[in-house]
């Protein structure tokens, strides 16, 4: 599906570090295998989860395997083995017969074409959120290009139609995302003026067929009717997607709230994408792993109501999310593990 290789500066867990702090936090599963053969469809997170109770900790215990020239790429057929070295568990990698050879990158290339290397996380679950800008600030909205007229005086356009746009500086062939502002994202309990950003509803794609003022745009892959006033945002090139994720804990205290879930699902589970009310301004970054706590429900005390008729039950750990895209005041996070259904307004904190 992808034409370019995801350069993974991460391999798999190959050795446990000597630091006591790491030894205390990184724990092997009781039922871990002694060896595992990598198969197509695996992710580094899934493989780590076969050995570790907290799979996101694998970058902390990673160490180069000296007999492998490029240990950053793991392929189907490679064998992960668990051995004991100096009393410490160590995972070693042995290249399988089906592994692809390493390809040398040219000085100008950022990504190679080895599409068979396994990714860190399931890329199908997040690709659309990396390609399309789904959250936009008020300033970005005001500065975005816009459709001001349509071919043959139409009021509505669809795939294959031409529209005319202003406010962009583009070249012929450049692609844009045609979006329409949706709901405003706000902090829970905040006033109407405290807007973190706006949902950017993906309407269609557009390709510049004639550049200028106005520019002519050919509508493609329309999901809804394209209208005058719809906005334009440059589409991120798939070949330049940041598809490399280094799971790690924030180095500062973090506490926030899930304020939305994308794609209209009512119950949030594994590989759903949620919106967090923290972003670059709060020093969140791609790869940050966060623990989600579900707010305890109110329960009635029918035994001794004199102590209080209703009592808030304790919060319960609901799962783990990883930040995949960061905006100024909000972020997208992918649910990596879910022990129970998460909900909008559940809280997140340091893992």
C-alpha positions in Angstrom: 0.0 0.0 0.0 2.8 2.4 0.8 5.3 3.1 -2.0 8.0 4.3 0.4 9.7 2.8 3.4 9.0 3.9 6.9 12.4 4.7 8.2 12.1 3.3 11.7 14.8 4.5 13.9 13.5 1.9 16.3 14.0 -1.8 16.0 12.6 -4.2 18.5 13.6 -4.8 22.0 17.1 -6.2 21.8 18.6 -5.8 25.2 17.5 -4.7 28.7 19.5 -1.7 30.0 21.4 -1.8 33.2 19.7 1.1 34.9 17.7 0.1 38.0 14.9 2.5 37.1 14.4 0.7 33.8 14.6 -2.7 35.4 11.9 -1.6 37.8 9.5 -0.4 35.1 10.1 -2.9 32.3 8.6 -6.2 33.2 8.4 -9.4 31.2 5.0 -11.1 30.8 4.7 -14.3 32.8 3.6 -16.2 29.6 6.1 -14.7 27.2 7.5 -16.9 24.5 11.2 -17.9 24.3 11.2 -17.0 20.6 8.9 -15.4 18.0 9.0 -15.4 14.2 7.9 -12.1 12.7 5.1 -12.4 10.2 3.5 -10.0 7.7 1.0 -7.8 9.5 2.9 -7.6 12.7 3.8 -4.2 14.3 6.7 -3.5 16.7 4.2 -2.6 19.3 2.4 -6.0 19.0 5.6 -7.9 19.0 6.8 -6.0 22.1 3.5 -6.8 23.7 4.2 -10.6 23.5 7.2 -10.1 25.8 6.5 -7.0 27.9 3.7 -6.0 30.2 4.0 -2.4 29.0 5.0 -2.7 25.3 5.5 1.0 24.8 8.6 0.8 27.0 10.6 -1.1 24.4 12.6 1.9 23.1 14.0 2.3 26.6 15.6 -1.1 26.5 16.6 -1.2 22.9 20.3 -1.7 22.0 22.0 -2.3 18.7 22.7 -5.9 17.7 26.3 -5.8 16.5 26.0 -8.7 14.1 23.3 -7.0 12.1 24.3 -4.1 9.8 21.0 -2.3 10.0 18.9 -3.4 13.1 16.4 -0.6 12.6 14.4 -2.6 10.0 12.5 -5.7 11.1 11.1 -8.0 8.4 8.8 -11.0 8.2 10.8 -14.1 8.8 13.1 -12.5 11.4 13.4 -14.4 14.7 13.2 -12.8 18.1 14.7 -15.0 20.8 14.7 -14.5 24.6 18.0 -15.3 26.4 19.6 -14.6 29.8 22.8 -12.5 29.7 24.5 -11.7 33.1 21.3 -12.6 34.9 19.2 -10.2 32.8 16.7 -11.1 30.1 17.7 -10.0 26.6 15.9 -10.2 23.3 18.0 -11.0 20.3 17.2 -10.7 16.6 18.3 -13.2 14.0 17.7 -12.4 10.3 15.3 -14.7 8.6 15.8 -16.1 5.1 12.9 -14.1 3.8 14.2 -10.8 5.1 14.8 -8.1 2.5 18.4 -6.7 2.2 19.2 -3.3 3.4 19.0 -0.6 0.7 21.4 2.3 0.8 19.7 5.7 0.8 20.9 8.5 -1.5 21.9 11.8 0.2 18.7 13.4 -1.1 16.2 10.6 -0.2 14.4 10.6 3.1 12.6 7.4 2.6 13.5 4.2 0.7 11.2 1.7 -1.1 11.5 -1.2 1.3 7.7 -1.5 2.0 8.1 -4.9 3.6 9.6 -3.7 6.9 7.1 -3.8 9.7 5.8 -0.5 11.1 5.7 0.6 14.7 1.9 0.8 14.8 -0.9 -0.1 12.3 -0.6 2.7 9.7 -4.0 2.0 8.1 -5.6 3.2 11.4 -4.0 6.6 11.2 -3.1 7.4 7.6 -6.1 9.7 7.0 -5.3 11.7 10.1 -1.8 12.3 9.0 -2.7 13.2 5.4 -5.7 15.4 6.0 -5.8 18.4 8.4 -8.8 17.6 10.6 -8.3 20.4 13.1 -7.8 24.0 12.2 -7.3 27.1 14.3 -9.4 30.3 13.8 -6.3 32.0 12.4 -5.6 29.2 9.9 -9.3 29.3 8.9 -9.2 33.0 8.2 -5.9 32.7 6.2 -7.0 29.6 4.1 -7.8 29.8 0.5 -11.5 29.6 -0.5 -13.8 28.7 -3.3 -15.6 31.8 -4.6 -17.1 30.6 -7.9 -18.0 27.4 -9.7 -17.9 26.4 -13.4 -21.0 27.2 -15.4 -22.5 29.1 -12.5 -23.2 26.0 -10.4 -24.1 26.3 -6.8 -23.0 22.7 -6.0 -20.0 20.8 -7.4 -18.8 17.2 -7.2 -16.0 14.9 -8.5 -14.9 15.9 -12.0 -16.2 19.5 -11.7 -14.1 22.7 -11.9 -14.2 25.4 -9.2 -12.4 28.7 -8.9 -10.4 29.7 -5.8 -8.6 32.6 -4.4 -6.1 33.0 -1.5 -3.7 30.3 -2.5 -0.2 30.3 -4.1 0.0 27.1 -5.9 1.5 25.3 -8.9 -0.3 23.2 -11.5 -0.7 19.7 -10.1 -0.6 20.7 -6.4 -3.2 19.0 -4.3 -5.5 20.6 -1.7 -7.9 19.3 0.9 -11.3 21.0 0.5 -12.7 21.4 4.0 -15.7 23.0 5.8 -15.5 24.2 9.4 -17.4 22.0 11.8 -17.8 22.0 15.6 -15.6 24.0 17.8 -13.4 22.1 20.3 -13.5 23.5 23.8 -12.2 22.6 27.2 -14.8 21.0 29.4 -16.7 23.7 31.3 -15.0 26.5 29.5 -16.9 29.4 28.0 -17.9 29.8 24.4 -14.9 32.1 23.7 -12.3 29.6 24.8 -12.0 27.7 21.5 -9.1 25.2 21.1 -9.7 24.7 17.4 -12.3 23.8 14.8 -13.1 20.4 13.3 -12.2 20.5 9.7 -14.7 18.4 7.8 -13.1 16.7 4.8 -15.3 17.5 1.8 -13.1 16.5 -1.2 -9.7 16.7 -2.7 -8.7 19.3 -5.4 -5.9 19.5 -7.9 -4.8 22.8 -9.4 -5.3 22.7 -13.2 -4.5 26.4 -13.8 -2.5 28.7 -11.4 -3.2 32.4 -10.8 -5.7 34.6 -9.2 -8.1 33.0 -9.4 -6.8 29.5 -9.7 -8.8 26.7 -11.3 -9.2 23.5 -9.2 -10.4 20.1 -10.4 -12.5 18.4 -7.7 -11.7 14.8 -6.9 -13.0 12.2 -4.4 -15.8 14.3 -3.2 -17.5 12.9 -0.1 -20.1 15.8 0.1 -21.3 18.6 -2.2 -18.6 21.2 -2.7 -20.0 24.7 -2.0 -18.9 28.3 -2.4 -17.1 29.4 0.7 -15.5 26.0 1.4 -11.8 26.4 2.4 -8.6 24.9 1.0 -5.6 23.5 2.9 -2.5 22.1 1.3 -2.6 18.3 1.3 0.4 16.6 2.9 2.4 14.5 0.4 2.0 10.8 1.3 5.7 10.2 0.5 6.6 12.8 3.1 4.4 11.6 5.9 5.9 11.3 9.3 5.3 7.6 9.7 7.9 7.1 12.4 6.8 7.0 16.0 9.1 6.7 19.0 6.9 5.7 22.0 8.0 7.5 25.1 6.6 9.0 28.3 6.3 12.8 28.7 9.2 14.3 30.7 6.8 16.7 32.5 3.5 16.2 34.4 0.5 15.9 32.0 -3.2 16.0 32.8 -6.0 16.6 30.4 -9.3 15.4 28.9 -10.4 13.5 25.9 -12.7 16.1 24.2 -13.8 14.2 21.1 -13.6 11.0 19.1 -13.2 11.0 15.4 -15.4 9.2 12.8 -18.5 9.4 14.9 -18.1 6.2 17.0 -20.0 6.1 20.3 -17.7 3.7 22.1 -13.9 4.3 22.0 -11.8 1.2 21.7 -8.4 0.1 20.3 -7.2 1.9 17.2 -9.8 4.7 17.4 -8.5 8.2 17.2 -9.4 10.7 19.9 -8.9 14.4 20.4 -6.9 15.6 23.5 -7.3 19.1 24.9 -3.5 19.5 25.0 -1.0 20.3 22.2 2.2 22.0 21.3 1.5 24.8 23.7 1.5 22.2 26.5 4.7 20.5 25.2 3.0 17.4 23.9 4.8 15.8 21.1 4.4 12.9 18.6 5.0 9.6 20.3 4.0 10.6 23.8 2.3 7.7 25.6 -0.5 8.6 28.0 -2.7 6.6 30.4 -6.4 7.1 30.3 -8.5 7.0 33.4 -12.3 6.6 33.2 -14.1 8.9 35.6 -16.0 6.9 38.3 -19.8 6.8 38.0 -22.2 8.1 40.6 -23.7 5.3 42.7 -26.6 5.5 45.1 -26.0 4.3 48.7 -29.2 2.4 49.6 -27.7 0.8 52.6 -26.6 3.8 54.7 -28.0 6.9 52.9 -27.2 9.1 55.9 -23.6 8.9 54.8 -24.6 10.5 51.5 -27.2 9.3 49.0 -24.8 9.4 46.0 -21.1 8.5 46.0 -18.5 9.0 43.2 -16.8 5.7 42.5 -13.0 5.6 42.1 -11.5 6.3 38.6 -10.5 3.2 36.7 -7.6 2.7 34.3 -9.2 2.4 30.8 -6.1 2.0 28.6 -3.2 3.6 26.8 -3.1 6.2 24.0 -0.2 7.5 21.9 0.0 11.0 20.4 0.2 10.8 16.6 -0.3 14.4 15.5 0.1 17.6 17.4 -1.6 21.0 16.8 -1.2 24.1 18.8 -3.8 23.5 21.5 -5.1 20.0 20.7 -3.7 16.7 19.6 -4.7 13.4 18.0 -4.0 10.3 19.9 -4.4 6.6 18.8 -5.9 4.2 21.3 -3.2 1.5 21.6 -4.7 -0.6 24.5 -8.2 -0.5 25.9 -9.2 -2.6 29.0 -12.7 -1.0 28.9 -14.7 1.3 26.6 -13.3 4.9 26.9 -15.6 7.9 26.8 -15.4 11.5 25.8 -14.3 13.5 29.0 -12.3 10.7 30.3 -9.0 12.0 31.7 -5.4 11.3 30.6 -2.2 11.5 32.5 1.4 10.3 32.6 1.6 6.5 32.2 
